[in-house]
């Protein structure tokens, strides 16, 4: 569902509306695509339609053709993606507060006085 929304947002930037079933069909076959890769897919499909004299008229075939030309990073470098996913399990979420130690930072060696 999120992939449908991402595609829809990026297609709407070009003034393009496509039927929900197109979005669902492409979303089902792009499970390894990141948000940036979905943005690229939308951009490429919009350019393809424009080049073929159909500005703002993206078809399911346009989306499918452009999808074939994009290899997601999750496939290109699966090991790197796996490392990032492993790291993310132990990393502090950006939205969580920073835990301040009672000891504080040791800065005495940097003092100039």
N, CA, C and O atoms as a GROMACS GRO file, in nm:
protein
  452
    1UNK      N    1   0.081  -0.120   0.000
    1UNK     CA    2   0.000   0.000   0.000
    1UNK      C    3   0.086   0.127   0.000
    1UNK      O    4   0.053   0.225  -0.067
    2UNK      N    5   0.198   0.123   0.077
    2UNK     CA    6   0.285   0.240   0.081
    2UNK      C    7   0.346   0.268  -0.056
    2UNK      O    8   0.361   0.383  -0.095
    3UNK      N    9   0.382   0.162  -0.128
    3UNK     CA   10   0.441   0.181  -0.261
    3UNK      C   11   0.340   0.247  -0.354
    3UNK      O   12   0.378   0.330  -0.437
    4UNK      N   13   0.213   0.212  -0.343
    4UNK     CA   14   0.108   0.278  -0.423
    4UNK      C   15   0.106   0.428  -0.394
    4UNK      O   16   0.099   0.510  -0.485
    5UNK      N   17   0.111   0.462  -0.267
    5UNK     CA   18   0.106   0.602  -0.228
    5UNK      C   19   0.229   0.678  -0.276
    5UNK      O   20   0.218   0.792  -0.322
    6UNK      N   21   0.346   0.616  -0.266
    6UNK     CA   22   0.468   0.681  -0.313
    6UNK      C   23   0.462   0.706  -0.463
    6UNK      O   24   0.493   0.816  -0.510
    7UNK      N   25   0.421   0.605  -0.538
    7UNK     CA   26   0.408   0.622  -0.684
    7UNK      C   27   0.307   0.731  -0.718
    7UNK      O   28   0.332   0.814  -0.804
    8UNK      N   29   0.195   0.729  -0.650
    8UNK     CA   30   0.090   0.827  -0.676
    8UNK      C   31   0.142   0.969  -0.651
    8UNK      O   32   0.118   1.059  -0.731
    9UNK      N   33   0.212   0.989  -0.540
    9UNK     CA   34   0.266   1.121  -0.507
    9UNK      C   35   0.361   1.170  -0.617
    9UNK      O   36   0.354   1.285  -0.660
   10UNK      N   37   0.451   1.082  -0.661
   10UNK     CA   38   0.549   1.124  -0.760
   10UNK      C   39   0.487   1.143  -0.898
   10UNK      O   40   0.529   1.231  -0.972
   11UNK      N   41   0.389   1.064  -0.933
   11UNK     CA   42   0.320   1.086  -1.061
   11UNK      C   43   0.240   1.216  -1.058
   11UNK      O   44   0.233   1.288  -1.157
   12UNK      N   45   0.180   1.245  -0.944
   12UNK     CA   46   0.102   1.369  -0.932
   12UNK      C   47   0.190   1.493  -0.946
   12UNK      O   48   0.142   1.598  -0.987
   13UNK      N   49   0.319   1.482  -0.913
   13UNK     CA   50   0.411   1.594  -0.933
   13UNK      C   51   0.417   1.633  -1.080
   13UNK      O   52   0.444   1.749  -1.112
   14UNK      N   53   0.392   1.537  -1.169
   14UNK     CA   54   0.392   1.563  -1.314
   14UNK      C   55   0.250   1.590  -1.365
   14UNK      O   56   0.229   1.600  -1.486
   15UNK      N   57   0.156   1.601  -1.275
   15UNK     CA   58   0.017   1.623  -1.316
   15UNK      C   59  -0.047   1.498  -1.373
   15UNK      O   60  -0.140   1.507  -1.454
   16UNK      N   61   0.002   1.382  -1.332
   16UNK     CA   62  -0.046   1.255  -1.388
   16UNK      C   63  -0.127   1.180  -1.283
   16UNK      O   64  -0.084   1.161  -1.170
   17UNK      N   65  -0.244   1.138  -1.324
   17UNK     CA   66  -0.326   1.050  -1.240
   17UNK      C   67  -0.343   0.920  -1.315
   17UNK      O   68  -0.378   0.919  -1.433
   18UNK      N   69  -0.318   0.810  -1.246
   18UNK     CA   70  -0.337   0.678  -1.305
   18UNK      C   71  -0.436   0.602  -1.219
   18UNK      O   72  -0.446   0.627  -1.099
   19UNK      N   73  -0.508   0.509  -1.278
   19UNK     CA   74  -0.604   0.431  -1.201
   19UNK      C   75  -0.535   0.355  -1.086
   19UNK      O   76  -0.420   0.312  -1.098
   20UNK      N   77  -0.606   0.340  -0.978
   20UNK     CA   78  -0.555   0.270  -0.860
   20UNK      C   79  -0.507   0.130  -0.894
   20UNK      O   80  -0.408   0.083  -0.838
   21UNK      N   81  -0.575   0.062  -0.986
   21UNK     CA   82  -0.535  -0.074  -1.020
   21UNK      C   83  -0.398  -0.078  -1.088
   21UNK      O   84  -0.325  -0.176  -1.075
   22UNK      N   85  -0.360   0.028  -1.161
   22UNK     CA   86  -0.226   0.037  -1.219
   22UNK      C   87  -0.123   0.044  -1.106
   22UNK      O   88  -0.023  -0.027  -1.105
   23UNK      N   89  -0.152   0.132  -1.010
   23UNK     CA   90  -0.060   0.149  -0.897
   23UNK      C   91  -0.045   0.019  -0.820
   23UNK      O   92   0.066  -0.018  -0.781
   24UNK      N   93  -0.155  -0.049  -0.798
   24UNK     CA   94  -0.150  -0.175  -0.723
   24UNK      C   95  -0.073  -0.282  -0.800
   24UNK      O   96   0.002  -0.360  -0.739
   25UNK      N   97  -0.090  -0.287  -0.931
   25UNK     CA   98  -0.018  -0.385  -1.013
   25UNK      C   99   0.132  -0.361  -1.008
   25UNK      O  100   0.210  -0.455  -0.992
   26UNK      N  101   0.173  -0.237  -1.021
   26UNK     CA  102   0.316  -0.204  -1.016
   26UNK      C  103   0.370  -0.223  -0.875
   26UNK      O  104   0.480  -0.275  -0.857
   27UNK      N  105   0.295  -0.182  -0.776
   27UNK     CA  106   0.340  -0.197  -0.637
   27UNK      C  107   0.364  -0.343  -0.602
   27UNK      O  108   0.457  -0.376  -0.529
   28UNK      N  109   0.281  -0.431  -0.654
   28UNK     CA  110   0.296  -0.574  -0.625
   28UNK      C  111   0.424  -0.631  -0.683
   28UNK      O  112   0.478  -0.729  -0.631
   29UNK      N  113   0.475  -0.571  -0.788
   29UNK     CA  114   0.595  -0.624  -0.853
   29UNK      C  115   0.721  -0.542  -0.822
   29UNK      O  116   0.826  -0.563  -0.884
   30UNK      N  117   0.711  -0.450  -0.728
   30UNK     CA  118   0.826  -0.366  -0.693
   30UNK      C  119   0.859  -0.375  -0.544
   30UNK      O  120   0.898  -0.276  -0.483
   31UNK      N  121   0.843  -0.493  -0.487
   31UNK     CA  122   0.862  -0.507  -0.342
   31UNK      C  123   1.003  -0.476  -0.296
   31UNK      O  124   1.022  -0.445  -0.178
   32UNK      N  125   1.102  -0.484  -0.381
   32UNK     CA  126   1.241  -0.455  -0.342
   32UNK      C  127   1.280  -0.310  -0.372
   32UNK      O  128   1.393  -0.270  -0.342
   33UNK      N  129   1.191  -0.231  -0.430
   33UNK     CA  130   1.220  -0.093  -0.466
   33UNK      C  131   1.214  -0.002  -0.342
   33UNK      O  132   1.126  -0.016  -0.258
   34UNK      N  133   1.310   0.089  -0.334
   34UNK     CA  134   1.307   0.191  -0.229
   34UNK      C  135   1.217   0.305  -0.276
   34UNK      O  136   1.172   0.306  -0.391
   35UNK      N  137   1.191   0.399  -0.188
   35UNK     CA  138   1.112   0.515  -0.226
   35UNK      C  139   1.177   0.593  -0.339
   35UNK      O  140   1.108   0.641  -0.429
   36UNK      N  141   1.309   0.607  -0.334
   36UNK     CA  142   1.382   0.679  -0.439
   36UNK      C  143   1.371   0.606  -0.573
   36UNK      O  144   1.361   0.669  -0.678
   37UNK      N  145   1.375   0.475  -0.568
   37UNK     CA  146   1.363   0.396  -0.692
   37UNK      C  147   1.222   0.406  -0.749
   37UNK      O  148   1.204   0.405  -0.871
   38UNK      N  149   1.123   0.415  -0.663
   38UNK     CA  150   0.985   0.436  -0.710
   38UNK      C  151   0.971   0.576  -0.770
   38UNK      O  152   0.898   0.594  -0.868
   39UNK      N  153   1.040   0.672  -0.713
   39UNK     CA  154   1.039   0.808  -0.770
   39UNK      C  155   1.100   0.806  -0.910
   39UNK      O  156   1.048   0.868  -1.002
   40UNK      N  157   1.211   0.734  -0.926
   40UNK     CA  158   1.274   0.722  -1.057
   40UNK      C  159   1.180   0.654  -1.156
   40UNK      O  160   1.169   0.697  -1.271
   41UNK      N  161   1.111   0.551  -1.112
   41UNK     CA  162   1.015   0.481  -1.198
   41UNK      C  163   0.906   0.577  -1.246
   41UNK      O  164   0.873   0.579  -1.364
   42UNK      N  165   0.852   0.656  -1.156
   42UNK     CA  166   0.747   0.752  -1.193
   42UNK      C  167   0.801   0.854  -1.292
   42UNK      O  168   0.735   0.888  -1.390
   43UNK      N  169   0.922   0.904  -1.266
   43UNK     CA  170   0.982   1.005  -1.355
   43UNK      C  171   1.008   0.948  -1.494
   43UNK      O  172   0.978   1.012  -1.595
   44UNK      N  173   1.063   0.826  -1.498
   44UNK     CA  174   1.092   0.764  -1.628
   44UNK      C  175   0.964   0.737  -1.706
   44UNK      O  176   0.960   0.756  -1.828
   45UNK      N  177   0.859   0.693  -1.638
   45UNK     CA  178   0.732   0.667  -1.706
   45UNK      C  179   0.672   0.797  -1.760
   45UNK      O  180   0.617   0.799  -1.870
   46UNK      N  181   0.682   0.904  -1.683
   46UNK     CA  182   0.631   1.034  -1.728
   46UNK      C  183   0.708   1.082  -1.850
   46UNK      O  184   0.649   1.134  -1.945
   47UNK      N  185   0.841   1.065  -1.848
   47UNK     CA  186   0.923   1.106  -1.964
   47UNK      C  187   0.894   1.021  -2.087
   47UNK      O  188   0.890   1.072  -2.199
   48UNK      N  189   0.874   0.892  -2.066
   48UNK     CA  190   0.842   0.804  -2.178
   48UNK      C  191   0.710   0.845  -2.243
   48UNK      O  192   0.701   0.854  -2.366
   49UNK      N  193   0.610   0.870  -2.162
   49UNK     CA  194   0.481   0.913  -2.216
   49UNK      C  195   0.495   1.046  -2.290
   49UNK      O  196   0.437   1.065  -2.397
   50UNK      N  197   0.572   1.138  -2.234
   50UNK     CA  198   0.593   1.267  -2.298
   50UNK      C  199   0.663   1.250  -2.433
   50UNK      O  200   0.623   1.310  -2.532
   51UNK      N  201   0.769   1.167  -2.435
   51UNK     CA  202   0.844   1.143  -2.559
   51UNK      C  203   0.758   1.081  -2.667
   51UNK      O  204   0.781   1.103  -2.786
   52UNK      N  205   0.658   1.004  -2.626
   52UNK     CA  206   0.568   0.939  -2.722
   52UNK      C  207   0.446   1.025  -2.756
   52UNK      O  208   0.351   0.976  -2.816
   53UNK      N  209   0.451   1.152  -2.717
   53UNK     CA  210   0.342   1.244  -2.751
   53UNK      C  211   0.218   1.227  -2.665
   53UNK      O  212   0.108   1.264  -2.706
   54UNK      N  213   0.235   1.172  -2.547
   54UNK     CA  214   0.122   1.153  -2.455
   54UNK      C  215   0.152   1.220  -2.321
   54UNK      O  216   0.156   1.152  -2.218
   55UNK      N  217   0.174   1.351  -2.321
   55UNK     CA  218   0.207   1.415  -2.193
   55UNK      C  219   0.095   1.393  -2.091
   55UNK      O  220  -0.023   1.404  -2.122
   56UNK      N  221   0.136   1.362  -1.971
   56UNK     CA  222   0.046   1.340  -1.858
   56UNK      C  223  -0.050   1.222  -1.880
   56UNK      O  224  -0.158   1.220  -1.821
   57UNK      N  225  -0.011   1.126  -1.963
   57UNK     CA  226  -0.094   1.008  -1.988
   57UNK      C  227  -0.008   0.882  -1.976
   57UNK      O  228   0.026   0.819  -2.077
   58UNK      N  229   0.026   0.846  -1.855
   58UNK     CA  230   0.107   0.727  -1.830
   58UNK      C  231   0.017   0.604  -1.828
   58UNK      O  232  -0.088   0.603  -1.764
   59UNK      N  233   0.060   0.501  -1.899
   59UNK     CA  234  -0.015   0.376  -1.902
   59UNK      C  235   0.053   0.272  -1.813
   59UNK      O  236   0.166   0.291  -1.767
   60UNK      N  237  -0.017   0.164  -1.790
   60UNK     CA  238   0.042   0.053  -1.714
   60UNK      C  239   0.164  -0.001  -1.789
   60UNK      O  240   0.264  -0.037  -1.728
   61UNK      N  241   0.155  -0.007  -1.922
   61UNK     CA  242   0.268  -0.055  -2.003
   61UNK      C  243   0.390   0.036  -1.986
   61UNK      O  244   0.502  -0.014  -1.982
   62UNK      N  245   0.369   0.167  -1.976
   62UNK     CA  246   0.482   0.260  -1.953
   62UNK      C  247   0.551   0.227  -1.821
   62UNK      O  248   0.674   0.220  -1.814
   63UNK      N  249   0.472   0.207  -1.719
   63UNK     CA  250   0.528   0.176  -1.587
   63UNK      C  251   0.602   0.043  -1.589
   63UNK      O  252   0.710   0.030  -1.532
   64UNK      N  253   0.544  -0.056  -1.654
   64UNK     CA  254   0.608  -0.188  -1.662
   64UNK      C  255   0.737  -0.182  -1.742
   64UNK      O  256   0.837  -0.243  -1.703
   65UNK      N  257   0.736  -0.110  -1.854
   65UNK     CA  258   0.858  -0.098  -1.936
   65UNK      C  259   0.970  -0.030  -1.859
   65UNK      O  260   1.085  -0.074  -1.863
   66UNK      N  261   0.938   0.076  -1.790
   66UNK     CA  262   1.040   0.149  -1.715
   66UNK      C  263   1.089   0.067  -1.596
   66UNK      O  264   1.206   0.074  -1.559
   67UNK      N  265   1.002  -0.011  -1.537
   67UNK     CA  266   1.040  -0.096  -1.425
   67UNK      C  267   1.149  -0.195  -1.467
   67UNK      O  268   1.238  -0.226  -1.388
   68UNK      N  269   1.142  -0.243  -1.589
   68UNK     CA  270   1.240  -0.340  -1.638
   68UNK      C  271   1.380  -0.281  -1.647
   68UNK      O  272   1.479  -0.354  -1.647
   69UNK      N  273   1.390  -0.148  -1.656
   69UNK     CA  274   1.519  -0.082  -1.669
   69UNK      C  275   1.580  -0.040  -1.535
   69UNK      O  276   1.689   0.017  -1.532
   70UNK      N  277   1.511  -0.067  -1.427
   70UNK     CA  278   1.560  -0.026  -1.294
   70UNK      C  279   1.589  -0.151  -1.212
   70UNK      O  280   1.501  -0.235  -1.190
   71UNK      N  281   1.713  -0.163  -1.167
   71UNK     CA  282   1.749  -0.273  -1.077
   71UNK      C  283   1.765  -0.215  -0.938
   71UNK      O  284   1.855  -0.134  -0.914
   72UNK      N  285   1.679  -0.255  -0.846
   72UNK     CA  286   1.685  -0.197  -0.712
   72UNK      C  287   1.816  -0.229  -0.640
   72UNK      O  288   1.878  -0.333  -0.664
   73UNK      N  289   1.856  -0.138  -0.553
   73UNK     CA  290   1.978  -0.158  -0.475
   73UNK      C  291   1.969  -0.285  -0.392
   73UNK      O  292   2.070  -0.352  -0.369
   74UNK      N  293   1.850  -0.319  -0.347
   74UNK     CA  294   1.831  -0.441  -0.266
   74UNK      C  295   1.871  -0.565  -0.345
   74UNK      O  296   1.900  -0.669  -0.285
   75UNK      N  297   1.874  -0.557  -0.476
   75UNK     CA  298   1.918  -0.668  -0.560
   75UNK      C  299   2.063  -0.646  -0.604
   75UNK      O  300   2.142  -0.740  -0.604
   76UNK      N  301   2.097  -0.523  -0.642
   76UNK     CA  302   2.234  -0.492  -0.686
   76UNK      C  303   2.337  -0.520  -0.579
   76UNK      O  304   2.441  -0.579  -0.607
   77UNK      N  305   2.308  -0.479  -0.458
   77UNK     CA  306   2.405  -0.494  -0.349
   77UNK      C  307   2.334  -0.543  -0.224
   77UNK      O  308   2.324  -0.473  -0.123
   78UNK      N  309   2.284  -0.664  -0.233
   78UNK     CA  310   2.206  -0.723  -0.124
   78UNK      C  311   2.285  -0.729   0.006
   78UNK      O  312   2.226  -0.711   0.113
   79UNK      N  313   2.415  -0.753   0.000
   79UNK     CA  314   2.496  -0.762   0.121
   79UNK      C  315   2.499  -0.628   0.195
   79UNK      O  316   2.489  -0.625   0.317
   80UNK      N  317   2.513  -0.519   0.122
   80UNK     CA  318   2.515  -0.387   0.185
   80UNK      C  319   2.381  -0.356   0.250
   80UNK      O  320   2.375  -0.301   0.360
   81UNK      N  321   2.274  -0.389   0.182
   81UNK     CA  322   2.141  -0.366   0.237
   81UNK      C  323   2.121  -0.449   0.363
   81UNK      O  324   2.063  -0.402   0.461
   82UNK      N  325   2.168  -0.571   0.360
   82UNK     CA  326   2.157  -0.658   0.479
   82UNK      C  327   2.235  -0.600   0.596
   82UNK      O  328   2.188  -0.604   0.710
   83UNK      N  329   2.355  -0.546   0.569
   83UNK     CA  330   2.435  -0.483   0.676
   83UNK      C  331   2.361  -0.364   0.735
   83UNK      O  332   2.358  -0.345   0.857
   84UNK      N  333   2.301  -0.283   0.649
   84UNK     CA  334   2.226  -0.166   0.698
   84UNK      C  335   2.106  -0.210   0.781
   84UNK      O  336   2.076  -0.149   0.884
   85UNK      N  337   2.037  -0.314   0.738
   85UNK     CA  338   1.922  -0.363   0.813
   85UNK      C  339   1.966  -0.417   0.949
   85UNK      O  340   1.898  -0.395   1.049
   86UNK      N  341   2.077  -0.487   0.954
   86UNK     CA  342   2.130  -0.538   1.081
   86UNK      C  343   2.167  -0.423   1.173
   86UNK      O  344   2.134  -0.424   1.292
   87UNK      N  345   2.236  -0.323   1.118
   87UNK     CA  346   2.274  -0.207   1.197
   87UNK      C  347   2.151  -0.135   1.250
   87UNK      O  348   2.151  -0.088   1.365
   88UNK      N  349   2.046  -0.124   1.169
   88UNK     CA  350   1.927  -0.049   1.210
   88UNK      C  351   1.858  -0.112   1.330
   88UNK      O  352   1.783  -0.045   1.401
   89UNK      N  353   1.881  -0.240   1.353
   89UNK     CA  354   1.818  -0.308   1.467
   89UNK      C  355   1.882  -0.266   1.600
   89UNK      O  356   1.819  -0.277   1.705
   90UNK      N  357   2.006  -0.218   1.595
   90UNK     CA  358   2.073  -0.179   1.718
   90UNK      C  359   2.093  -0.028   1.730
   90UNK      O  360   2.133   0.021   1.835
   91UNK      N  361   2.065   0.045   1.624
   91UNK     CA  362   2.084   0.190   1.624
   91UNK      C  363   1.971   0.258   1.701
   91UNK      O  364   1.860   0.205   1.712
   92UNK      N  365   2.000   0.376   1.752
   92UNK     CA  366   1.899   0.456   1.821
   92UNK      C  367   1.812   0.524   1.716
   92UNK      O  368   1.864   0.590   1.626
   93UNK      N  369   1.680   0.509   1.725
   93UNK     CA  370   1.593   0.578   1.630
   93UNK      C  371   1.612   0.730   1.638
   93UNK      O  372   1.631   0.784   1.746
   94UNK      N  373   1.608   0.796   1.525
   94UNK     CA  374   1.630   0.941   1.520
   94UNK      C  375   1.527   1.016   1.603
   94UNK      O  376   1.555   1.126   1.650
   95UNK      N  377   1.410   0.960   1.621
   95UNK     CA  378   1.305   1.030   1.694
   95UNK      C  379   1.314   1.008   1.845
   95UNK      O  380   1.236   1.068   1.920
   96UNK      N  381   1.406   0.924   1.891
   96UNK     CA  382   1.417   0.900   2.036
   96UNK      C  383   1.510   1.003   2.100
   96UNK      O  384   1.600   1.055   2.034
   97UNK      N  385   1.488   1.033   2.228
   97UNK     CA  386   1.574   1.131   2.295
   97UNK      C  387   1.715   1.075   2.316
   97UNK      O  388   1.734   0.954   2.329
   98UNK      N  389   1.812   1.164   2.320
   98UNK     CA  390   1.949   1.126   2.345
   98UNK      C  391   1.965   1.103   2.495
   98UNK      O  392   1.922   1.185   2.576
   99UNK      N  393   2.026   0.991   2.531
   99UNK     CA  394   2.052   0.961   2.671
   99UNK      C  395   2.180   1.033   2.712
   99UNK      O  396   2.286   1.009   2.655
  100UNK      N  397   2.171   1.120   2.810
  100UNK     CA  398   2.287   1.194   2.856
  100UNK      C  399   2.346   1.123   2.977
  100UNK      O  400   2.276   1.095   3.074
  101UNK      N  401   2.471   1.095   2.969
  101UNK     CA  402   2.543   1.029   3.078
  101UNK      C  403   2.564   1.126   3.193
  101UNK      O  404   2.587   1.245   3.170
  102UNK      N  405   2.557   1.077   3.316
  102UNK     CA  406   2.582   1.163   3.432
  102UNK      C  407   2.729   1.204   3.440
  102UNK      O  408   2.762   1.308   3.496
  103UNK      N  409   2.816   1.123   3.384
  103UNK     CA  410   2.959   1.153   3.386
  103UNK      C  411   2.993   1.270   3.296
  103UNK      O  412   3.084   1.347   3.326
  104UNK      N  413   2.920   1.285   3.186
  104UNK     CA  414   2.950   1.391   3.092
  104UNK      C  415   3.066   1.352   3.003
  104UNK      O  416   3.117   1.240   3.010
  105UNK      N  417   3.106   1.443   2.920
  105UNK     CA  418   3.217   1.417   2.830
  105UNK      C  419   3.348   1.456   2.896
  105UNK      O  420   3.355   1.552   2.973
  106UNK      N  421   3.451   1.382   2.866
  106UNK     CA  422   3.585   1.415   2.917
  106UNK      C  423   3.650   1.508   2.816
  106UNK      O  424   3.684   1.468   2.705
  107UNK      N  425   3.666   1.633   2.856
  107UNK     CA  426   3.721   1.731   2.763
  107UNK      C  427   3.848   1.797   2.815
  107UNK      O  428   3.899   1.890   2.752
  108UNK      N  429   3.899   1.752   2.927
  108UNK     CA  430   4.012   1.820   2.988
  108UNK      C  431   4.132   1.830   2.895
  108UNK      O  432   4.204   1.931   2.899
  109UNK      N  433   4.156   1.733   2.815
  109UNK     CA  434   4.274   1.739   2.728
  109UNK      C  435   4.260   1.840   2.614
  109UNK      O  436   4.358   1.873   2.547
  110UNK      N  437   4.137   1.891   2.593
  110UNK     CA  438   4.115   1.990   2.488
  110UNK      C  439   4.113   2.133   2.540
  110UNK      O  440   4.103   2.228   2.462
  111UNK      N  441   4.121   2.149   2.670
  111UNK     CA  442   4.118   2.283   2.724
  111UNK      C  443   4.249   2.356   2.695
  111UNK      O  444   4.357   2.296   2.697
  112UNK      N  445   4.238   2.485   2.669
  112UNK     CA  446   4.358   2.563   2.638
  112UNK      C  447   4.401   2.649   2.754
  112UNK      O  448   4.504   2.716   2.743
  113UNK      N  449   4.329   2.652   2.866
  113UNK     CA  450   4.364   2.735   2.982
  113UNK      C  451   4.465   2.664   3.067
  113UNK      O  452   4.507   2.717   3.170
   0.00000   0.00000   0.00000
